[in-house]
Structure formats: structure tokens, C-alpha cells
């Protein structure tokens, strides 16, 4: 392996680590908004479920005309109830983990190129016309990055030596 390839590999590894978390606080903030809104929705659905369960419980107690509180509770909270509660809890945990992964991937895919473009604009403002936008080929803003690089080529031709 040549020295140039070794430097390229080291630079790529450094860039991969650096770009994995693109401004992590922005990613976390976005994630908190999405997950917070999702959890609020889940809480509303859960409240509706509990209210419906309570209404059904009252109806059932009226039908069986039970007065002993212990018997009422045993009638409603059986193995099936606990199994369903565990399933719902597991689904909620899975949902939160899934949303976290989705938010991480989406912010990395959309926000990452914006950070690269912002860095590019900073370099252009400083007069460093050799700088180019570098984003992954599958990122959403690839077309914009290509156009910005074309602009940088034109500026570099107009201002050689900058």
C-alpha cells in the first residue's frame, strides 16, 4: 500500500467517525421532537384505551352485580390482561428504539449534507475557492452539492491562486 493510499484511508476513517454524528445536539434535538410527539400520541391512545377499559369494567360489574372489590379485580385482571400489558409495553419500547434509529438515520441523511454545504459556504466566504462540497452519493442534496461545486470551479477560474 502506498503512502498516498494509507493517508487516504486514514483520512476516510477520520471523516467517517467525524460525520457519523453530525452536530449531535441538532440530531438529538430533532429526535426529541419526533419521539416526544410520538410519545404524546401514544399517551393519548393509551388514555383512550384506559378510559374504554374502565367503561367496559363498569358495564361488566353492572351485569354480574358484583360488590366485593377483590372479586371484581380478579375478574378483570387475569393472565390475558397481564400478557397484553406486557405486549403493549414491549411494542412501546420497540417503537421508541425504532424511532430513535429512524431519526438518527434521517438527520444524518438530510442534516449532514446541510452541514457540509455550510462549511463550503464558510470556505468560499474566506476566498478559498479550491474547497469543494463533499457529501455521500446517496445523500438527498447531491444535486445541490454538484451545482455548488460547479460554482466553485467558476470562481476558481476567475480568481486563480485563491
Secondary structure, DSSP 8 states (H G I E B T S, - for coil): --HHHHHHHHHHHHHHHHHHSSSHHHHHHHHHHHHHHHHHHHHHHHHHHHHHHHHHHHHHHHHHT---HHHHHHHHSSHHHHHHHHHHHHHHHHHHHHHHHHHHHHHHHHHHHHHHHHHHHHHHHTT-TT------TTSTTHHHHHHHHHHHHHHHHHSTT-
